[in-house]
Amino acid sequence: MPADLAVIGLGPYGLPLAQAAVAAGIATVGYRTGPEPGSLSPAELRRMLSGGFRTAAGPAELGRVRTAVICAPTPAGPDGGLDLSQVETAARTLATHLRPHTTVILESPVPPGTTEDLLRPILEEGSRLRAGRDFHLAYSPTRVDPGNRDFTPANTPKVIGGLTPACTESAAAFYSRLTDKVVRARGPREAETVQLLETNYRHVNIALVNEMAVLCHDLGVDLWDVIRCAETKPFGFQAFRPGPGVGGHAIPRDLSRAGRSLRMVELARQVNDQMPRYVVQRAAALLNEHGKSARAARILLLGVTYKPDLADQQATPAQEVAVRLMELGASVSYHDPHVPSWSVLDRPVPRADSLYEAAADADLTILLQQHRTYDLQGLSVKAQLLLDTRGATPTGAAHRL
């Protein structure tokens, strides 16, 4: 059966879109752009395959669909900006097979102007077609929150910005098959900047509470109680919570490569990047308070993924925490129900088989990620020392960040 949709890029942005499309009854074909982080459980994969999803046998299949969505990953490059090489590769591949009347949508996180200044010329040159006349071109910021059961593609509004009004309407017609609400932006640059604002909003607010965590510890104030009280305010406040660092696929962007600078975003990046070091400092101080040294201390890390109840380790702060502890001479082990093996500095880290025995044996246990399966009350009883970087343990049961 010919596909109606091609999802180009089957990583953290493309897989959720493909899942949503298959669930909506859209015949979907996936095309990989390279090594792409992102995974499906066996049950999810079975549901997609039974719904008609398949991977493309070759790039020629991209020319047989009505809608092609580019979801190629855009990881951080050596200079800190976004690496658009996979987007370029995807665009060149699609261009050689692009047919008239196709709707092309970019969903990858990109700097404002990418759709018009990078994607459009590649597609037009490779296809000999004109965007806005022969095919539709639009941008839609990805809004994926892995593991969130409350907000799915169906009930998350989708922003669309087309090169022309007709491009916007064509993209909106596609997304209306997936979501309850489509929001039309003035154009692709506005839609791209929506992604920029949403990503930076998260990082800036996390940086604020991370700084508050350090301040409140120094002042002897219970930050977690402060947040609990503050979030009762019905206006002008949204609760964010501190942690050992910020992981995930969304990278804070200050556009410095484009000659623009968002000073608050750069400062937020610096604050968040310092949190793994701060966690290790707190760990060493706790050990010292109890007559122990970090050197040769047995330290158990709980939860090494970037998000609870997922296996994704993209940019997880657990990596830097482990490295810094090892540099202090600590003996590090870990437990994570979603990660059967874990390596740091190309060396395997011992995995605890029995969680409670490992916590009882360790000089210090550090909760880095709050997985649903962790019995934190039980762990607080078993552990010799427990440092909770997520504020998840009962009050008084552990040392909190």
N, C-alpha and C positions, 0 to 999 in steps of 0.2 A: 504494500500500500504506500503510495507517495506521501511524503511528509508535508505538513502545512507550515511547520516551524523548524528552523535550524537554530540551535543554540551553539554558538561558537565559543568554546572555552568551558570546560567541565570542572572548574574549580569551585571556590567558595561562593562565587556569584552565579555561575551558570547552572550548577546542580540544583539549587533551590528553584530557579526559574523553570528548569526542565521538569522537576517534580510537580510544580504547580500547574504547568501546561498539560502534562499527562493526566493529572487529577481532574482537569477541566475538560478532558476528552479531546484535546488537540493532538493530532498526530505529529510527533516530535522526533527529530533526529539530532544527535549530539556530535560535535566535531571538536576534537582535542587540539589545543594550540601548543602543547608542550607539557613538561612536568607540571602538574597542577595539584596543589594541596586541596583536599576536599574528599570526603568519603561518605559512603552510604552504608547503613546496616544491611545485612542480608535480607531482612524483611522489606526494607524500603526498596532495595534493588529488585526484588521479586515483584513488588507492586508496580514499579515503573515498567518492567519488561512485560508484565501481563497487560498493562495499559497500552502497549504498542511502542514504547520507547526503544530506540536502537541507536547504535553509534554508526556514523557514516562510514561506508566502505572506502570512500575517497572524496576529494574536494568537489568533484563534479556534482555530487548530490546537493551542494549548496545552491546550485542554480535551478533547483526544481521546487523551491518553496516560495510561499507568498511573503513570509516574514523571516528575516534573519537578524538575530540579536547577538551582538558581540559582547561577550562577558569575560574576555581574557584578563588574567591577573595583571595587576600593575604594582609589583612589589617596590620597595625602596631601592633606589639605585645607589651607586657609590657616593654620590654627592648629597644624598638625603632626599632628593626629589623622587618622583615616581618614574619607574622604568616602563616606558610605553612600547618597548620592542615587541612584546607579544600582541599588542593591539595593532601595531603596524603589520606584523606578519599575518594576522587574521584578516586585516583589511585587504592586503594584497592577494591573499588566497581567494577571498570572496569576490574581489573585483574581476578576476579573470572568468568568473562563472555567473556574474550578475546579469539578470534579465530585466527587461523593462517591467515597470509596475510593481517591482518588489519593494517592500518596506524594510529599510535597514535601520536598526536601532542600536545605539551604543549604551551599554550599562556599566562598563568598567569605570572605576573612579579615575578621573582625569582632571587636569587643570582646565579652567574655563578657556574656551576657544578651541579645544582639541577637535571637537566634531567638525567645525567649519574649516579650521586651518590645517589639520592633519588628515583626518579621516576623509573628508570630502574630496580633496585633490587625489588621494590614492584611489578611491573608488571611481572617480570620473576618468582618470588617466587609464586605469586598467580595463575599464568596461566600455569606454567611448560613449558613455551615457551621461546625461546632465542631471545632477541632483535637483530635486524640486520640480523637474519637468518630466524626466523619463523614469525616475524612481524616487521614492520617499526616503527622507533622511531625518532622524530625530535622536535626541538624547533623553534617557530616563535614569535618574540616580537609583542605584540599587539600594534597597531597604531590607537587608537580611539580618535577622537576629537569631543566629543558630540556637536551637534548643528552647526558644521561647514558645510556649504552648498557647499563650494568650493572643499573640499577634502573628498571624499567618499571612501569606500573600493575598488570601481572599478578603481579609478585613483590614489590610494596610493600604491606605491611599497611595496611588502611583502618580508621580509627577512626570509630565511629558512636555518636552520643548522641541518643536519641529523647525526645520529650516524655513518652511512656508506654512501658512495656515492649513493647507491641504496635507502637508506632511504631519502636522500635529494631529489632525483628525484621523489620518490613517493609523498612526501609532496608537491613538486613543481607542480606536475601534478594536485593535488587537488586545490591548490591556484590559479593556472592559470585559473580555471573556475570562479574565483571571481574577479581577478585583471588583469590589463593590463601588469604588470611587476612583475616578480619574481627575487629576488636577492639571489644568493646562497652564504652563509657564509661557511667558512672552516669547521665548525663543530658546535655542539650545544653550546659549551662554548662561542664561538665567537658570536653566535646569542643572547645568554643570555646577553652578555656584551654590545651588541648593545642597548638593553633595558635599561641597567644601564646608559650608556653614554647619551642616549636621555633624560631620566628622569632628570639626574643631570644637563645636559646642561640647561634645562628650569629653574630649581631652582637657579642655580648659576647666571644666567643672570638676573632673576627677583630680586635676592638679590642685584646685582650691582645697578640696577636702584632704588631700594628701599633705598639703602644707599645714592645714589645721590639725591633722593627726600628730605631726611633729611638735607643733606649738602646745597642744593640749597635754601631751605627755610631759613636756618640760614644766608646764604649769600645774600638773597634778589634777587635770580636769578630765572627766570621762567624756570623750568625744562622742561615743556611741549613744550616750544618754542625751547629749546636746542635739544630735541628729534626730533622735526619737521625738524630742520635744519640738524641734524646729519644723519637722514635716507635718505637724498638726496645723500649721498656718495654711489657710485655704487659698491664698493668693501670693504671687510674687516669690515663691520658693519651690524648688524641686529638689528632692533628696538625692544626693550622690554619696557613695561610700568609699572610703580609702581602701588601699590594698597594697600588695607588695610590688606593684608596677602595672603597666597597661599593656596587655597583649592583644592579639587579634590581627585581622587583615586590614583594618582601617588605619591609615597612617595620617597623623596630624600634618597639615600642610600650611606653610607660610608663604609659598609662591616666590621664595627668594630667587629661584632660578629664572623667573620671569621678570626680575627687576622690581618685584613687589615684596613688601615685608609686613607681616602681621606680628608685631612684637609680642603680643599676649600669647599667641600660639607658640612662638619659639620659647618663651619663658615657661609655658605649660609643659612643653616637651622636656625642658631641662629638669623641672621639678619631678615629673613622672619617671624620668630616666634615673633619678637618684634614689628612688624608693627601694630597689633591691639592695643597694649599699646600706641604706638606713635599716632595713630588716636585719641584715647581718650584724650591724653595729648593736642593735637591740639584743640580738641573740648572744653576742659575745658579752655584753653587759650583764644579761641575765645569768649566764654561766659564772661570771666573776662574782656576782652577788651570792651565789651558792657555793663558793669556794672551788670552782672548777675553771679550767682554761679552755679556750676554743681549740687549742692545739691538742690533737688526739681525742677530742670529745666525740662521742657517738651522737650524730644528729640525724633524725628521721624527718624527711620532708613528706608532707601529706598533700596530695593533689598537685600534679605538675603540668596540667593543661591550662590554657588561658581562660577557659570558661567552665563553669560547673556542669557536670553530667555529660560532657562531650570529650571525645578523644583528641580534638584539635590542639596541637601544641604551637601554633603559629605565634611567634614573638612572645612566648610565655616568659614571664619574669623568673620562673623557677630555674631556668638555665643559668642566669647570672647569679642568682642566690647561691646555687650549688657551686659555681666556679669560685666565688668569693670565699665561701666556707672552706673549700678545698685549699685555697691559697693560704688560709689561716692554719692549715694543718688538721682540719677536722676530718673525721671519717663519716662520709655521707651515705645514707641509704634512702630509699623512697618507697612510698606506697601510693598506688593510684589504680582504682578498679578498671579504668578505661585504657591504661597504658601497660601492656604486658612486659615491655622492655624499654629502657631509657638510657641514652648515652650522653655524656657531658665531656667536652674536649676529646671526642672520639674514643672515650673509654666508657665501658658499660658501668652503670651505677647499680649496686646490689638492690634487688627488689625484696621487700619484706613479704614473706608468705603469710605469717600470722600477724595481723595488725596490732592486736592488744599486746602480744608478747614483745613485738618490736618496740612499741611505745614504752613498755615497762623497762625494757633493756636500755633504751636510748637515754643519754644524759639530757637531751633536749629534743622535743618534737615541735616542728613548726607547721602549722596549718597554712598552706599557701592557696588552696582551692577547696571550697566547701561543696563537696559532692554529696548528693542526696543520701547515699548509703552510709555516710559516716555518722556514727552515734557519738556525738561530741560530748555528751554528758558522761558516757562510759569511758571515752578517751581521756577526759580530764581527770578521772579517778585513777586510771592505769598509768598515765604518763608521769614521769618524775618531774618534768617541767614542760609546760605547754605554752607556746607563743602563738596566739591567734591573730593572723593578719587580716581576717575578714569580719571580725566582730560577731562571729556566729555562735560562740560558746555561751552558755548561761552566765549571767553576771557573777563574777567572783570565782568562776571555775577555771580561768586561765588568765595569763598575762595577755592583754589585748594591745594591738598596734597603737 
